[in-house]
């Protein structure tokens, strides 16, 4: 009975050691996986942060360009161009002068 009990205890002890080794291996595998996932996450974070920086820079450029466009199309500036063009067109009463003034208007548009 004592031998059977000792044999059973040894079997349970070996089984426990095997499980312990298996858990250590799983823990090691998990640590490797966690390291890989952390590295991948950090890489993705860097890509994201670069994208945010590029977006912010593009947004600043867009804001400046939008303000420039709005300023160029302001009511006062459009009225000024119309007044100036009207004055230039009324200066020359000949067909040639009108054509020249119209050509100068086309050049200013581009």
KOLSEVO-625682 format. One record per residue (C-alpha): residue in one letter; x, y, z. Coordinates in Angstrom, 3 decimals. Example, Ala and Ser with C-alpha at 12.3 -4.5 7.8 and 13.67 -1.06 7.14 Angstrom:
// KOLSEVO-625682
@resn->A | u->12.300 | v->-4.500 | w->7.800 .
@resn->S | u->13.670 | v->-1.060 | w->7.140 .
END
This chain:
// KOLSEVO-625682
@resn->X | u->0.000 | v->0.000 | w->0.000 .
@resn->X | u->2.868 | v->2.282 | w->0.855 .
@resn->X | u->4.534 | v->1.512 | w->-2.497 .
@resn->X | u->1.293 | v->2.159 | w->-4.355 .
@resn->X | u->0.839 | v->5.439 | w->-2.524 .
@resn->X | u->4.449 | v->6.409 | w->-3.263 .
@resn->X | u->4.040 | v->5.448 | w->-6.922 .
@resn->X | u->0.807 | v->7.433 | w->-7.184 .
@resn->X | u->2.475 | v->10.451 | w->-5.522 .
@resn->X | u->5.434 | v->10.232 | w->-7.947 .
@resn->X | u->3.068 | v->10.048 | w->-10.899 .
@resn->X | u->1.160 | v->13.094 | w->-9.663 .
@resn->X | u->4.454 | v->14.910 | w->-9.015 .
@resn->X | u->5.708 | v->14.157 | w->-12.555 .
@resn->X | u->2.377 | v->15.267 | w->-13.985 .
@resn->X | u->2.591 | v->18.500 | w->-11.961 .
@resn->X | u->6.165 | v->19.079 | w->-13.221 .
@resn->X | u->5.038 | v->18.475 | w->-16.807 .
@resn->X | u->2.200 | v->20.963 | w->-16.346 .
@resn->X | u->4.598 | v->23.473 | w->-14.805 .
@resn->X | u->6.924 | v->23.158 | w->-17.838 .
@resn->X | u->3.967 | v->23.517 | w->-20.157 .
@resn->X | u->2.807 | v->26.656 | w->-18.320 .
@resn->X | u->6.326 | v->28.088 | w->-18.469 .
@resn->X | u->6.392 | v->27.467 | w->-22.237 .
@resn->X | u->2.977 | v->29.072 | w->-22.652 .
@resn->X | u->4.118 | v->32.016 | w->-20.533 .
@resn->X | u->7.243 | v->32.379 | w->-22.668 .
@resn->X | u->5.175 | v->32.168 | w->-25.852 .
@resn->X | u->2.769 | v->34.769 | w->-24.461 .
@resn->X | u->5.667 | v->37.052 | w->-23.555 .
@resn->X | u->7.013 | v->36.749 | w->-27.114 .
@resn->X | u->3.560 | v->37.414 | w->-28.545 .
@resn->X | u->3.080 | v->40.413 | w->-26.263 .
@resn->X | u->6.468 | v->41.805 | w->-27.314 .
@resn->X | u->5.575 | v->41.392 | w->-30.988 .
@resn->X | u->2.151 | v->42.968 | w->-30.476 .
@resn->X | u->3.677 | v->45.889 | w->-28.569 .
@resn->X | u->6.235 | v->46.479 | w->-31.336 .
@resn->X | u->3.504 | v->46.325 | w->-33.986 .
@resn->X | u->1.285 | v->48.662 | w->-31.976 .
@resn->X | u->4.110 | v->51.164 | w->-31.538 .
@resn->X | u->4.857 | v->51.032 | w->-35.253 .
@resn->X | u->1.206 | v->51.646 | w->-36.092 .
@resn->X | u->1.110 | v->54.479 | w->-33.591 .
@resn->X | u->4.108 | v->56.119 | w->-35.287 .
@resn->X | u->2.436 | v->55.792 | w->-38.695 .
@resn->X | u->-0.761 | v->57.265 | w->-37.258 .
@resn->X | u->1.066 | v->60.183 | w->-35.640 .
@resn->X | u->2.865 | v->60.935 | w->-38.923 .
@resn->X | u->-0.486 | v->60.862 | w->-40.706 .
@resn->X | u->-1.928 | v->63.279 | w->-38.166 .
@resn->X | u->1.033 | v->65.625 | w->-38.653 .
@resn->X | u->0.632 | v->65.503 | w->-42.440 .
@resn->X | u->-3.100 | v->66.119 | w->-42.080 .
@resn->X | u->-2.509 | v->69.123 | w->-39.810 .
@resn->X | u->0.040 | v->70.560 | w->-42.249 .
@resn->X | u->-2.356 | v->70.074 | w->-45.168 .
@resn->X | u->-5.126 | v->71.666 | w->-43.153 .
@resn->X | u->-2.970 | v->74.725 | w->-42.417 .
@resn->X | u->-2.072 | v->75.075 | w->-46.110 .
@resn->X | u->-5.728 | v->74.673 | w->-47.075 .
@resn->X | u->-6.777 | v->77.329 | w->-44.537 .
@resn->X | u->-4.248 | v->79.810 | w->-45.914 .
@resn->X | u->-5.315 | v->79.101 | w->-49.496 .
@resn->X | u->-9.013 | v->79.327 | w->-48.596 .
@resn->X | u->-8.436 | v->82.695 | w->-46.899 .
@resn->X | u->-6.489 | v->83.925 | w->-49.928 .
@resn->X | u->-9.305 | v->82.829 | w->-52.230 .
@resn->X | u->-11.988 | v->84.410 | w->-50.066 .
@resn->X | u->-9.997 | v->87.633 | w->-49.925 .
@resn->X | u->-9.522 | v->87.609 | w->-53.705 .
@resn->X | u->-13.245 | v->87.112 | w->-54.244 .
@resn->X | u->-14.381 | v->89.693 | w->-51.716 .
@resn->X | u->-17.159 | v->92.025 | w->-52.807 .
@resn->X | u->-14.893 | v->95.067 | w->-52.628 .
@resn->X | u->-12.188 | v->93.549 | w->-54.833 .
@resn->X | u->-14.682 | v->92.263 | w->-57.395 .
@resn->X | u->-16.352 | v->95.675 | w->-57.521 .
@resn->X | u->-12.951 | v->97.335 | w->-57.925 .
@resn->X | u->-12.068 | v->95.066 | w->-60.873 .
@resn->X | u->-15.455 | v->95.712 | w->-62.472 .
@resn->X | u->-15.092 | v->99.490 | w->-62.023 .
@resn->X | u->-11.553 | v->99.506 | w->-63.415 .
@resn->X | u->-12.578 | v->97.350 | w->-66.379 .
@resn->X | u->-15.581 | v->99.517 | w->-67.056 .
@resn->X | u->-13.415 | v->102.644 | w->-67.030 .
@resn->X | u->-10.860 | v->101.099 | w->-69.374 .
@resn->X | u->-13.548 | v->99.915 | w->-71.774 .
@resn->X | u->-15.210 | v->103.325 | w->-71.909 .
@resn->X | u->-11.872 | v->105.080 | w->-72.615 .
@resn->X | u->-11.507 | v->103.592 | w->-76.065 .
@resn->X | u->-14.487 | v->104.061 | w->-78.305 .
@resn->X | u->-13.011 | v->102.421 | w->-81.395 .
@resn->X | u->-13.337 | v->98.754 | w->-82.182 .
@resn->X | u->-9.584 | v->98.345 | w->-81.994 .
@resn->X | u->-9.404 | v->99.961 | w->-78.533 .
@resn->X | u->-12.290 | v->97.802 | w->-77.287 .
@resn->X | u->-10.546 | v->94.668 | w->-78.556 .
@resn->X | u->-7.308 | v->95.728 | w->-76.841 .
@resn->X | u->-9.127 | v->96.372 | w->-73.552 .
@resn->X | u->-10.949 | v->93.030 | w->-73.764 .
@resn->X | u->-7.630 | v->91.283 | w->-74.439 .
@resn->X | u->-6.093 | v->92.940 | w->-71.380 .
@resn->X | u->-9.072 | v->91.730 | w->-69.313 .
@resn->X | u->-8.525 | v->88.153 | w->-70.540 .
@resn->X | u->-4.847 | v->88.342 | w->-69.633 .
@resn->X | u->-5.680 | v->89.553 | w->-66.104 .
@resn->X | u->-8.068 | v->86.626 | w->-65.574 .
@resn->X | u->-5.322 | v->84.026 | w->-66.036 .
END
